[in-house]
């Protein structure tokens, strides 16, 4: 059993971690411990009671040595003596939560309307802890999923109104975790469009630190993931906690270091602008969060997340299959294309080993620029005279499958759909609508709007054998309001919108499981665990410059596995940065995710043609090994700006290494790259040079990186055990 209850203490254990909770004499849930596996269950002696001035005592408690303001808690209330970050706020009064009952179940309950980790394979047990506010009747069921074999926990909360009167939620976080006083450091992944997920690590300070999104999407600017680690934690050693939210809308990640240096973490739906009305008997489900701890540094933490995503979050036939190599016509043609141009691109791509052609923006009626026609999803006969079905038939003759770009959440004011249904957009009465990219957002909180969008998607997939769908979202939510919600419930619109997106994606997954869906939001603007429940890969960034992409993929790896990163080789000068890099560097970088090309392949030289063929052959042969192996970021002390990472295959017999030197250096020193994951008992041969090394040599001495004349030079190495 991974969950045990004895002497008022709940003991939750995975393969190498422990999570302990105690019911206090006052029926509060006290957080005792989360970290490396320990033997003792009741470690409440680690929290001696003492009187603390200006920390009030609960009603009826006879002494002054117990206060919610200092108690490490599992889910914090509000207004009842705890002045730190609250997990729950409701109505106009205090929320004071007491333990009522619990149950332990095999498996994992679903979260109504929300994505979450699944139970199989590997098994999972769930602890349900029920708390109640005795005055308001507000009940909270805390859900703890224990993934023993894969070494992580999930947490979420179900909030139920058991009172006689309606209640309004103003704050409903997914989890709360209190950690002891230590000099923790916070690692987040901030960024911007075309510069997503840039790792940033800083010491905690007193007060509240954090980040989030108020954009209606998880956003390019921040990512719903963060880590806490010790100052001495490295990629390979030291404690590291990781927290990821399985949600794609507005969210908050908040960390508070209090007056006694203890640390509280809360994570969940963004409280600003949020409210939710709960009638008697009604329930609200918070998004799920994934919690991971490792003593093997940040790499160890990341590998837990990678396994969780691959094994328990991604679903369907594409979750563990090699994905096809694609060519996307966007940067090759933009809006200027027709069937003949697409077929010429397809024929050239087929010669090189590409397997799928994606028709990007501009294939539907009236769409010659990004200023009109979103919502009118019918083929433009001037560009596709035989329609998508005819194009798919012609593509099949070249050996390529058909993929299609669509942006179903949006509508252009210059469209037939908007002219018929202007009230179908998110809007607030009497307030002019903000546009972004000349488009508005459809109100997917409405069933009639969702049904219309589904009919459009279903029609496209019925009329043509589309095997890949790129689902895009190119603006964020403003003037968030719904025509079908009364004024007092407009605070529900943003979350209801997100639930509507999930409902549509679930329909797509159930009706067309064979269609490979790649999520996109202006590149990596909705790169989160929630989306990975519906699409096993996400377009990592609109920036395809090799140097910038290597940084983005490096940062993305802190939470997300290689198998979910869409990575393309594009033309130079790069369309985002203007930088010129070699085709080798672009290919070496893209090979670590889901490989694609976004360029006019007819312009390749003879040498470049041979390189693309080699890249495609490498991907087809090794992508399954790369994406199923253990990923390691490899620091290079004394070499600022240089990036390196590696993958160890599941059987430890293959090692793949990537290194990028961004800038040439005159008379440069020799850099030794150590591979601390090489199996000590094996001898490896590097396949391109033929050099052989003992695993211990690779681990402790390393390999000499070759000289790199020029800028943005990459090295790709493959070691095979002998």
C-alpha positions as CSV (number, residue, x, y, z in Angstrom):
1,X,0.0,0.0,0.0
2,X,1.3,3.4,-0.9
3,X,-1.1,5.1,1.5
4,X,-1.3,4.3,5.2
5,X,-3.2,5.8,8.2
6,X,-2.2,5.1,11.7
7,X,-2.3,7.2,14.9
8,X,-3.8,10.2,13.2
9,X,-1.0,10.3,10.6
10,X,-1.4,9.7,6.9
11,X,1.7,8.3,5.3
12,X,1.9,8.6,1.5
13,X,4.9,7.0,-0.2
14,X,6.3,6.7,-3.7
15,X,9.4,4.7,-4.7
16,X,11.7,7.3,-3.2
17,X,9.6,10.0,-1.5
18,X,7.4,10.4,1.6
19,X,4.5,12.8,2.2
20,X,3.1,12.9,5.7
21,X,0.0,14.6,7.1
22,X,-1.3,14.7,10.7
23,X,-4.8,15.4,12.1
24,X,-4.2,17.7,15.1
25,X,-6.2,17.6,18.3
26,X,-8.1,20.6,17.0
27,X,-9.0,18.7,13.8
28,X,-6.8,20.8,11.5
29,X,-4.7,19.1,8.8
30,X,-1.0,19.6,9.6
31,X,1.6,19.2,6.9
32,X,4.5,17.2,8.5
33,X,6.8,16.3,5.7
34,X,7.4,16.0,1.9
35,X,10.8,14.9,0.6
36,X,13.1,11.9,0.4
37,X,11.7,8.8,1.9
38,X,11.9,8.6,5.7
39,X,11.0,5.9,8.2
40,X,9.1,7.7,11.0
41,X,5.5,8.7,10.3
42,X,4.8,11.2,13.1
43,X,7.5,13.9,13.0
44,X,5.4,16.6,14.6
45,X,8.3,17.0,17.1
46,X,10.0,18.9,14.3
47,X,7.4,21.7,14.9
48,X,7.6,22.6,18.6
49,X,4.8,24.8,19.7
50,X,5.5,28.3,21.1
51,X,3.6,31.5,21.7
52,X,4.1,33.9,18.9
53,X,3.0,37.5,19.4
54,X,0.3,38.7,17.0
55,X,-0.4,35.2,15.9
56,X,-3.9,34.5,17.2
57,X,-5.2,31.3,18.7
58,X,-8.2,29.4,17.4
59,X,-11.5,29.8,19.2
60,X,-11.8,27.5,22.2
61,X,-8.1,26.7,22.4
62,X,-6.9,27.0,26.0
63,X,-3.4,28.2,25.4
64,X,-1.3,30.5,23.4
65,X,1.1,28.1,21.8
66,X,-1.0,27.1,18.8
67,X,-1.9,29.3,15.9
68,X,-3.0,28.8,12.3
69,X,-0.6,31.6,11.5
70,X,2.4,29.3,12.2
71,X,0.9,25.9,11.6
72,X,2.1,24.1,8.4
73,X,-1.1,23.3,6.7
74,X,-2.4,21.2,3.8
75,X,-5.0,23.7,2.6
76,X,-5.2,27.1,4.1
77,X,-8.4,29.0,4.8
78,X,-8.8,32.7,5.1
79,X,-9.8,35.3,7.7
80,X,-9.5,32.9,10.7
81,X,-6.1,33.6,12.0
82,X,-3.7,32.6,9.2
83,X,-2.4,35.8,7.6
84,X,-0.3,34.0,5.0
85,X,-1.4,33.1,1.4
86,X,-4.8,31.5,1.5
87,X,-6.0,28.6,-0.6
88,X,-9.7,29.3,-0.4
89,X,-11.8,32.4,0.0
90,X,-15.6,32.4,-0.2
91,X,-18.5,34.7,0.6
92,X,-17.9,37.7,2.8
93,X,-16.7,35.8,5.9
94,X,-13.9,33.6,7.2
95,X,-13.2,30.1,6.0
96,X,-12.0,27.8,8.7
97,X,-11.5,24.2,7.6
98,X,-11.6,21.2,9.9
99,X,-11.0,17.5,9.2
100,X,-14.2,15.5,9.0
101,X,-13.4,12.1,7.3
102,X,-11.2,10.4,4.8
103,X,-11.2,7.5,2.4
104,X,-8.5,5.6,0.4
105,X,-9.4,4.4,-3.0
106,X,-7.6,2.3,-5.7
107,X,-7.5,4.3,-8.9
108,X,-8.1,8.0,-9.4
109,X,-11.4,9.9,-9.6
110,X,-11.9,12.1,-12.7
111,X,-12.0,15.8,-12.4
112,X,-15.2,17.0,-14.0
113,X,-14.4,18.8,-17.3
114,X,-10.7,19.0,-16.6
115,X,-7.6,17.3,-17.9
116,X,-5.7,15.2,-15.4
117,X,-3.2,12.4,-15.1
118,X,-4.6,8.9,-15.7
119,X,-4.1,5.8,-13.6
120,X,-2.8,3.3,-16.0
121,X,-0.2,1.9,-16.5
122,X,1.6,1.6,-13.2
123,X,-1.3,2.0,-10.9
124,X,-2.3,4.7,-8.5
125,X,-4.0,5.1,-5.2
126,X,-5.9,8.2,-4.1
127,X,-6.3,9.7,-0.6
128,X,-9.5,11.8,-0.2
129,X,-9.4,14.1,2.8
130,X,-12.7,15.9,3.6
131,X,-12.6,19.2,5.4
132,X,-15.5,21.4,6.4
133,X,-16.2,24.9,7.6
134,X,-18.7,24.4,10.3
135,X,-20.3,27.8,10.0
136,X,-20.9,28.1,6.2
137,X,-21.1,24.4,5.4
138,X,-18.4,24.8,2.8
139,X,-16.8,21.4,2.2
140,X,-13.4,20.7,0.6
141,X,-12.3,17.3,-0.6
142,X,-8.5,17.3,-1.0
143,X,-7.4,14.7,-3.5
144,X,-3.9,13.2,-3.4
145,X,-3.0,10.8,-6.2
146,X,0.0,8.7,-5.3
147,X,2.0,7.4,-8.3
148,X,4.3,5.0,-6.4
149,X,6.3,3.6,-9.3
150,X,6.7,6.8,-11.1
151,X,7.6,8.8,-8.0
152,X,5.2,11.7,-8.1
153,X,2.0,13.0,-6.5
154,X,-1.0,14.8,-7.9
155,X,-3.2,17.2,-5.9
156,X,-6.5,19.0,-6.5
157,X,-9.5,20.1,-4.5
158,X,-13.3,19.6,-4.9
159,X,-15.2,22.4,-3.2
160,X,-18.8,21.6,-2.3
161,X,-21.5,23.9,-0.9
162,X,-23.3,21.9,1.8
163,X,-24.9,25.0,3.3
164,X,-28.5,26.2,2.8
165,X,-27.6,29.4,0.9
166,X,-25.6,30.1,-2.2
167,X,-21.9,30.9,-1.8
168,X,-19.5,32.7,-4.1
169,X,-15.9,31.5,-4.4
170,X,-13.3,34.2,-4.8
171,X,-10.2,32.1,-4.6
172,X,-9.9,28.3,-5.1
173,X,-6.3,27.1,-5.4
174,X,-5.3,23.6,-6.4
175,X,-2.9,22.9,-3.6
176,X,-1.0,24.4,-0.7
177,X,2.4,23.2,0.6
178,X,4.3,24.5,3.6
179,X,8.0,23.9,3.7
180,X,10.4,24.4,6.6
181,X,12.8,27.4,7.0
182,X,15.7,26.9,4.6
183,X,17.3,29.2,2.0
184,X,15.2,28.1,-0.9
185,X,15.7,29.3,-4.4
186,X,12.9,29.8,-6.9
187,X,13.2,28.7,-10.6
188,X,10.7,29.8,-13.1
189,X,10.4,29.9,-16.9
190,X,9.6,33.5,-18.0
191,X,9.8,34.7,-21.6
192,X,7.9,36.4,-24.4
193,X,6.6,35.6,-27.8
194,X,9.4,33.9,-29.8
195,X,11.5,33.8,-26.6
196,X,9.6,31.4,-24.4
197,X,10.6,29.5,-21.2
198,X,14.0,31.1,-20.3
199,X,15.1,29.6,-17.0
200,X,15.5,32.2,-14.2
201,X,16.7,31.2,-10.7
202,X,16.7,33.5,-7.7
203,X,16.8,33.3,-3.9
204,X,13.5,33.7,-2.1
205,X,13.0,36.8,0.0
206,X,10.5,37.7,2.7
207,X,7.1,38.3,1.4
208,X,5.2,37.0,-1.7
209,X,7.0,36.1,-4.9
210,X,5.4,34.6,-7.9
211,X,4.0,34.9,-11.4
212,X,1.1,33.8,-13.5
213,X,-1.1,34.8,-16.3
214,X,-4.2,37.0,-16.6
215,X,-4.4,36.4,-20.4
216,X,-6.9,33.6,-20.5
217,X,-4.0,31.3,-21.6
218,X,-1.0,30.0,-19.9
219,X,1.0,32.4,-22.1
220,X,4.4,33.0,-23.6
221,X,5.3,35.4,-20.7
222,X,5.2,32.7,-17.9
223,X,4.7,29.0,-17.7
224,X,2.6,27.2,-15.1
225,X,5.6,25.4,-13.7
226,X,8.1,26.3,-11.0
227,X,10.8,24.6,-8.9
228,X,12.2,25.2,-5.5
229,X,15.8,24.1,-4.8
230,X,18.6,24.6,-2.3
231,X,21.5,27.0,-3.1
232,X,23.8,24.0,-3.5
233,X,21.4,22.1,-5.8
234,X,22.9,21.4,-9.3
235,X,21.6,19.6,-12.3
236,X,22.8,16.3,-10.9
237,X,22.7,16.6,-7.1
238,X,20.8,18.3,-4.2
239,X,17.1,18.6,-3.4
240,X,14.7,19.9,-5.9
241,X,10.9,20.3,-5.8
242,X,8.9,20.8,-9.0
243,X,5.3,21.9,-9.3
244,X,3.3,21.9,-12.6
245,X,-0.3,22.9,-13.1
246,X,-2.5,20.8,-15.5
247,X,-4.4,23.9,-16.7
248,X,-4.2,26.1,-19.8
249,X,-6.1,29.3,-18.7
250,X,-5.2,32.2,-16.4
251,X,-3.3,30.9,-13.3
252,X,-1.2,32.0,-10.4
253,X,2.0,30.4,-8.9
254,X,2.7,32.1,-5.6
255,X,5.4,31.5,-2.9
256,X,5.6,33.3,0.4
257,X,8.5,33.3,2.8
258,X,7.0,34.4,6.1
259,X,8.3,36.1,9.3
260,X,9.8,32.8,10.5
261,X,11.4,31.9,7.1
262,X,9.0,29.1,6.5
263,X,7.7,28.9,2.9
264,X,4.2,28.4,1.6
265,X,3.5,27.5,-2.1
266,X,0.0,27.8,-3.6
267,X,-0.9,27.2,-7.2
268,X,-4.1,27.3,-9.1
269,X,-6.6,29.4,-11.1
270,X,-5.7,33.1,-11.2
271,X,-7.8,34.8,-8.4
272,X,-7.9,38.2,-10.1
273,X,-11.1,38.5,-12.0
274,X,-12.3,35.1,-10.8
275,X,-15.5,34.2,-9.0
276,X,-17.8,31.2,-9.0
277,X,-21.3,30.9,-7.6
278,X,-22.0,27.7,-5.8
279,X,-25.6,26.9,-5.1
280,X,-26.5,24.4,-2.3
281,X,-25.2,21.0,-3.2
282,X,-23.1,22.2,-6.2
283,X,-19.4,21.4,-6.6
284,X,-16.4,23.2,-8.1
285,X,-13.3,21.2,-9.3
286,X,-9.9,22.9,-9.2
287,X,-7.3,22.0,-11.8
288,X,-4.8,19.2,-10.9
289,X,-1.2,19.9,-10.0
290,X,1.7,17.6,-10.3
291,X,4.3,17.5,-7.5
292,X,7.7,15.9,-7.8
293,X,10.8,15.8,-5.5
294,X,14.3,14.5,-6.3
295,X,17.6,14.3,-4.4
296,X,19.3,14.0,-7.8
297,X,19.1,17.7,-8.6
298,X,17.1,19.5,-11.2
299,X,17.7,16.7,-13.8
300,X,16.2,14.2,-11.4
301,X,13.2,16.4,-10.9
302,X,12.7,16.9,-14.7
303,X,12.9,13.2,-15.4
304,X,10.0,12.6,-13.0
305,X,7.9,15.1,-14.9
306,X,9.0,13.6,-18.3
307,X,7.8,10.2,-17.2
308,X,4.6,11.5,-15.8
309,X,3.8,13.3,-19.1
310,X,4.7,10.4,-21.4
311,X,3.1,7.7,-19.3
312,X,0.1,9.3,-17.5
313,X,-0.8,12.5,-19.3
314,X,-0.5,12.0,-23.0
315,X,-3.1,9.6,-24.4
316,X,-4.2,7.8,-27.5
317,X,-2.4,6.0,-30.3
318,X,0.1,8.8,-30.9
319,X,1.3,9.0,-27.3
320,X,4.2,6.5,-27.8
321,X,4.5,6.3,-31.6
322,X,7.1,8.0,-33.7
323,X,5.4,11.0,-35.2
324,X,5.8,11.7,-38.9
325,X,8.3,14.1,-40.3
326,X,6.4,17.0,-41.7
327,X,6.9,20.0,-44.0
328,X,4.8,23.1,-43.2
329,X,4.2,25.5,-46.1
330,X,4.0,28.6,-43.8
331,X,7.5,30.1,-44.1
332,X,7.8,28.7,-47.6
333,X,4.8,30.5,-49.1
334,X,2.9,32.3,-46.3
335,X,-0.5,33.2,-47.9
336,X,0.7,33.0,-51.5
337,X,0.1,29.4,-52.5
338,X,-2.2,27.2,-54.5
339,X,-2.5,23.5,-55.1
340,X,0.3,23.3,-57.6
341,X,2.7,25.1,-55.3
342,X,1.8,22.7,-52.4
343,X,2.2,19.6,-54.7
344,X,5.6,20.8,-55.9
345,X,6.7,21.2,-52.3
346,X,5.3,17.8,-51.4
347,X,7.1,16.1,-54.3
348,X,10.4,17.6,-53.3
349,X,9.7,16.7,-49.6
350,X,8.9,13.1,-50.5
351,X,12.3,12.8,-52.2
352,X,14.0,13.8,-49.0
353,X,12.2,11.4,-46.6
354,X,9.4,13.8,-45.3
355,X,6.1,12.0,-44.6
356,X,3.4,14.7,-44.2
357,X,2.5,18.1,-45.7
358,X,0.8,20.6,-43.4
359,X,-1.3,23.3,-45.1
360,X,-1.0,26.3,-42.9
361,X,-3.0,29.5,-42.7
362,X,-4.7,30.8,-45.9
363,X,-6.4,27.7,-47.3
364,X,-10.0,28.9,-46.6
365,X,-12.3,31.4,-48.4
366,X,-11.3,35.0,-48.2
367,X,-8.0,34.4,-46.4
368,X,-5.3,36.2,-48.3
369,X,-3.9,38.0,-45.2
370,X,-4.4,37.7,-41.4
371,X,-7.1,40.4,-41.4
372,X,-10.2,38.4,-42.3
373,X,-12.2,35.2,-42.6
374,X,-11.4,33.3,-39.4
375,X,-14.6,31.3,-38.6
376,X,-15.4,30.7,-42.3
377,X,-13.8,27.3,-42.6
378,X,-14.4,26.2,-46.2
379,X,-11.8,25.7,-48.8
380,X,-10.9,28.5,-51.2
381,X,-11.6,27.2,-54.7
382,X,-9.1,29.6,-56.2
383,X,-6.3,27.9,-54.2
384,X,-7.7,24.4,-53.8
385,X,-9.9,23.8,-56.8
386,X,-10.4,20.1,-55.9
387,X,-10.8,20.9,-52.2
388,X,-9.0,19.3,-49.3
389,X,-10.1,15.8,-50.5
390,X,-8.6,16.3,-53.9
391,X,-5.4,17.7,-52.4
392,X,-5.2,14.7,-50.1
393,X,-5.6,12.3,-53.0
394,X,-2.8,14.0,-55.0
395,X,-0.6,14.0,-51.9
396,X,-1.1,10.3,-51.5
397,X,0.4,9.8,-54.9
398,X,3.6,11.4,-53.7
399,X,3.6,9.3,-50.5
400,X,2.7,12.1,-48.2
401,X,-0.3,12.5,-45.8
402,X,-2.3,15.7,-45.3
403,X,-2.1,18.0,-42.3
404,X,-4.1,21.1,-41.8
405,X,-3.9,24.3,-39.7
406,X,-7.0,25.7,-38.0
407,X,-7.7,28.4,-35.4
408,X,-11.2,27.3,-34.2
409,X,-11.4,29.5,-31.1
410,X,-11.2,32.8,-33.1
411,X,-13.3,34.8,-35.4
412,X,-12.5,37.8,-37.7
413,X,-14.8,40.8,-37.6
414,X,-14.5,40.6,-41.4
415,X,-16.2,37.2,-41.7
416,X,-19.5,35.8,-42.5
417,X,-19.7,34.1,-39.0
418,X,-19.3,37.4,-37.2
419,X,-21.8,39.2,-39.4
420,X,-24.4,36.5,-38.5
421,X,-23.5,36.1,-34.8
422,X,-21.7,39.2,-33.3
423,X,-22.9,38.1,-29.9
424,X,-20.9,34.9,-30.1
425,X,-17.7,36.7,-29.1
426,X,-16.5,37.3,-25.6
427,X,-17.6,40.8,-24.9
428,X,-18.9,43.2,-22.2
429,X,-22.0,45.2,-23.0
430,X,-21.4,48.8,-23.9
431,X,-17.6,48.4,-24.1
432,X,-15.7,48.4,-27.4
433,X,-13.9,45.2,-28.2
434,X,-10.1,45.1,-28.2
435,X,-8.7,43.3,-31.2
436,X,-5.5,41.3,-31.6
437,X,-4.2,40.3,-35.0
438,X,-7.6,41.6,-36.3
439,X,-9.5,38.9,-34.6
440,X,-11.9,38.3,-31.7
441,X,-12.4,35.3,-29.4
442,X,-15.4,33.1,-29.6
443,X,-17.4,32.6,-26.4
444,X,-16.7,28.9,-25.9
445,X,-18.4,28.9,-22.6
446,X,-21.6,28.7,-24.7
447,X,-22.8,25.3,-25.8
448,X,-24.4,26.7,-29.0
449,X,-21.0,28.2,-30.0
450,X,-19.1,25.0,-29.1
451,X,-21.6,22.9,-31.1
452,X,-21.1,25.2,-34.2
453,X,-17.3,25.0,-33.9
454,X,-17.4,21.2,-33.5
455,X,-19.6,20.9,-36.6
456,X,-17.0,22.8,-38.6
457,X,-14.1,20.7,-37.3
458,X,-16.1,17.5,-37.8
459,X,-17.0,18.5,-41.4
460,X,-13.4,19.1,-42.3
461,X,-12.3,15.8,-40.9
462,X,-15.2,13.9,-42.6
463,X,-14.6,15.3,-46.1
464,X,-10.9,14.7,-46.3
465,X,-8.4,12.1,-44.8
466,X,-6.6,14.7,-42.6
467,X,-4.1,12.8,-40.4
468,X,-2.7,15.9,-38.5
469,X,-4.4,19.0,-37.2
470,X,-2.5,22.0,-36.0
471,X,-4.8,23.8,-33.5
472,X,-3.7,27.4,-33.1
473,X,-4.7,30.3,-30.8
474,X,-3.3,33.7,-31.8
475,X,-4.6,36.2,-29.3
476,X,-5.4,36.4,-25.6
477,X,-8.7,37.1,-23.9
478,X,-9.9,40.7,-23.2
479,X,-13.3,42.1,-22.2
480,X,-14.1,38.7,-20.9
481,X,-17.8,38.3,-20.6
482,X,-20.6,36.1,-21.8
483,X,-24.0,37.1,-23.1
484,X,-25.5,34.1,-21.4
485,X,-24.2,34.7,-17.9
486,X,-26.0,37.1,-15.6
487,X,-24.0,40.1,-14.3
488,X,-23.3,38.5,-10.9
489,X,-21.7,35.4,-12.6
490,X,-19.5,37.2,-15.2
491,X,-16.4,36.2,-13.1
492,X,-17.0,32.6,-14.2
493,X,-16.6,33.4,-17.9
494,X,-12.8,32.9,-18.3
495,X,-12.8,29.5,-16.6
496,X,-15.9,28.4,-18.4
497,X,-14.2,29.4,-21.6
498,X,-11.3,27.1,-20.8
499,X,-13.7,24.3,-19.9
500,X,-15.3,24.8,-23.3
501,X,-11.9,24.5,-25.0
502,X,-11.3,21.3,-23.2
503,X,-14.7,19.9,-24.1
504,X,-14.1,20.6,-27.8
505,X,-10.6,19.0,-27.6
506,X,-12.1,15.9,-25.8
507,X,-14.7,15.5,-28.6
508,X,-11.9,15.7,-31.1
509,X,-9.8,13.1,-29.2
510,X,-12.7,10.7,-28.8
511,X,-14.1,11.0,-32.3
512,X,-10.8,11.1,-34.2
513,X,-8.2,9.4,-32.0
514,X,-6.1,8.6,-35.1
515,X,-5.6,12.3,-35.9
516,X,-2.4,13.6,-34.5
517,X,-3.1,17.0,-32.9
518,X,-0.4,19.6,-32.4
519,X,-1.3,22.5,-30.1
520,X,-0.1,26.0,-30.9
521,X,-0.6,29.5,-29.6
522,X,1.5,31.8,-31.6
523,X,4.2,29.2,-31.0
524,X,4.6,28.2,-27.4
525,X,2.0,30.5,-25.8
526,X,-0.1,27.5,-24.4
527,X,2.7,25.0,-23.7
528,X,1.3,23.4,-20.6
529,X,0.4,20.1,-19.0
530,X,-3.3,20.7,-19.6
531,X,-2.9,20.8,-23.4
532,X,-0.7,17.7,-23.4
533,X,-3.8,15.7,-22.2
534,X,-5.4,16.4,-25.6
535,X,-2.4,16.8,-28.0
536,X,0.8,14.8,-27.5
537,X,3.0,17.6,-29.0
538,X,3.0,21.4,-28.9
539,X,4.7,23.8,-31.3
540,X,7.5,25.0,-29.0
541,X,8.0,28.5,-30.5
542,X,7.5,30.6,-33.6
543,X,11.2,31.3,-33.3
544,X,13.0,28.7,-35.4
545,X,16.5,30.3,-35.2
546,X,18.8,27.5,-34.2
547,X,20.5,29.4,-31.4
548,X,17.3,30.8,-29.9
549,X,15.5,27.5,-30.3
550,X,18.2,25.6,-28.4
551,X,17.7,28.0,-25.5
552,X,13.9,27.5,-25.7
553,X,14.2,23.7,-25.8
554,X,16.7,23.7,-23.0
555,X,14.3,25.7,-20.8
556,X,11.3,23.7,-21.8
557,X,13.0,20.5,-20.7
558,X,12.7,21.5,-17.0
559,X,9.2,20.2,-17.1
560,X,8.3,18.8,-20.5
561,X,9.8,15.8,-22.4
562,X,11.4,15.9,-25.8
563,X,8.5,13.9,-27.2
564,X,6.1,16.8,-26.9
565,X,8.2,19.6,-28.5
566,X,7.4,20.4,-32.1
567,X,10.7,21.5,-33.7
568,X,11.2,22.7,-37.3
569,X,14.2,23.4,-39.6
570,X,13.5,26.8,-41.3
571,X,15.2,28.9,-44.0
572,X,17.9,31.5,-43.5
573,X,18.2,34.3,-42.9
574,X,15.9,33.4,-40.1
575,X,12.5,35.1,-40.3
576,X,12.4,36.0,-36.6
577,X,16.0,37.0,-35.9
578,X,17.7,37.5,-39.3
579,X,20.5,35.2,-38.2
580,X,22.2,32.9,-40.7
581,X,23.1,29.5,-39.3
582,X,24.2,26.3,-41.0
583,X,21.6,23.7,-42.0
584,X,23.5,21.3,-39.8
585,X,23.0,23.5,-36.7
586,X,19.3,23.9,-37.5
587,X,18.9,20.2,-38.1
588,X,21.0,19.1,-35.0
589,X,18.7,21.3,-32.9
590,X,15.4,20.2,-34.3
591,X,16.2,16.5,-34.1
592,X,15.6,16.5,-30.4
593,X,11.9,17.1,-30.7
594,X,9.3,16.2,-33.3
595,X,11.2,16.9,-36.6
596,X,9.7,19.1,-39.3
597,X,10.7,21.5,-42.0
598,X,9.3,25.0,-42.7
599,X,11.0,26.2,-45.8
600,X,11.1,26.0,-49.6
601,X,12.9,22.7,-50.0
602,X,13.4,23.3,-53.7
603,X,16.0,26.0,-52.9
604,X,18.4,23.5,-51.2
605,X,21.8,23.0,-52.7
606,X,23.0,19.5,-53.5
607,X,25.0,19.3,-50.3
608,X,22.0,20.6,-48.2
609,X,19.8,18.0,-49.9
610,X,22.1,15.3,-48.7
611,X,22.1,16.8,-45.2
612,X,18.3,16.8,-45.0
613,X,18.2,13.2,-46.1
614,X,20.6,12.3,-43.4
615,X,18.6,14.2,-40.8
616,X,15.4,12.4,-41.8
617,X,17.1,9.0,-41.7
618,X,18.6,9.8,-38.3
619,X,15.2,10.9,-36.9
620,X,13.4,7.8,-38.3
621,X,16.0,5.5,-36.8
622,X,16.6,7.1,-33.4
623,X,13.6,9.3,-32.5
624,X,11.9,6.5,-30.5
625,X,15.1,5.9,-28.5
626,X,15.6,9.7,-27.9
627,X,12.1,10.3,-26.8
628,X,11.8,7.3,-24.5
629,X,15.2,7.8,-22.9
630,X,16.3,9.8,-19.8
631,X,17.1,13.4,-20.7
632,X,20.0,15.3,-19.0
633,X,20.9,18.9,-19.2
634,X,24.7,19.1,-19.1
635,X,26.3,22.3,-17.6
636,X,29.6,23.6,-19.0
637,X,31.3,25.6,-16.2
638,X,33.4,28.4,-17.5
639,X,31.7,28.4,-20.9
640,X,28.9,30.9,-20.7
641,X,26.3,30.7,-23.4
642,X,27.3,27.2,-24.5
643,X,24.5,24.6,-24.3
644,X,24.8,20.9,-23.9
645,X,22.4,18.0,-23.2
646,X,22.2,14.3,-23.6
647,X,19.9,11.3,-23.6
648,X,20.6,7.8,-22.1
649,X,18.5,5.1,-23.8
650,X,16.2,3.0,-21.6
651,X,18.6,0.0,-21.8
652,X,21.7,2.3,-21.1
653,X,23.4,1.0,-24.3
654,X,23.0,4.2,-26.3
655,X,24.0,7.8,-25.5
656,X,23.2,10.9,-27.6
657,X,24.8,14.2,-26.9
658,X,24.1,17.7,-28.2
659,X,26.4,20.7,-27.9
660,X,26.1,24.3,-29.2
661,X,28.7,27.0,-29.2
662,X,27.0,30.3,-30.0
663,X,30.0,32.4,-30.8
664,X,33.5,31.7,-32.0
665,X,36.4,32.4,-29.7
666,X,40.0,33.0,-30.7
667,X,42.6,30.6,-29.3
668,X,39.8,28.9,-27.3
669,X,40.4,26.5,-24.4
670,X,39.6,22.8,-24.7
671,X,36.3,22.1,-23.1
672,X,35.7,18.7,-21.5
673,X,32.0,17.6,-21.3
674,X,31.3,14.9,-18.7
675,X,28.5,12.5,-19.2
676,X,27.5,11.5,-15.6
677,X,24.8,9.1,-16.8
678,X,27.0,6.8,-18.7
679,X,26.8,3.2,-17.4
680,X,30.0,2.4,-15.6
681,X,30.1,-1.2,-16.6
682,X,29.8,-0.6,-20.3
683,X,32.3,0.4,-23.0
684,X,30.9,2.8,-25.6
685,X,32.0,3.5,-29.2
686,X,31.3,7.0,-30.7
687,X,29.8,6.1,-34.1
688,X,31.2,9.0,-36.2
689,X,34.8,9.0,-35.0
690,X,35.1,5.3,-34.0
691,X,36.7,6.3,-30.7
692,X,35.9,4.0,-27.7
693,X,35.5,5.0,-24.1
694,X,34.7,3.2,-20.8
695,X,31.5,4.4,-19.2
696,X,33.6,5.5,-16.2
697,X,35.7,7.6,-18.5
698,X,32.7,9.4,-19.9
699,X,31.3,9.9,-16.4
700,X,34.4,11.3,-14.6
701,X,36.9,12.4,-17.3
702,X,34.5,13.4,-20.1
703,X,35.1,14.0,-23.7
704,X,36.9,16.8,-25.5
705,X,34.5,18.9,-27.5
706,X,35.8,19.6,-31.0
707,X,36.9,23.1,-31.9
708,X,34.2,25.3,-33.3
709,X,35.3,27.9,-35.9
710,X,32.4,30.2,-36.6
711,X,29.2,31.1,-34.7
712,X,26.4,28.8,-33.7
713,X,28.3,25.6,-34.3
714,X,26.7,22.3,-33.1
715,X,28.1,18.9,-32.3
716,X,25.9,15.8,-32.4
717,X,27.4,12.6,-30.9
718,X,26.1,9.1,-30.7
719,X,27.7,6.4,-28.5
720,X,26.8,2.8,-28.8
721,X,27.7,0.1,-26.2
722,X,30.0,-2.6,-27.5
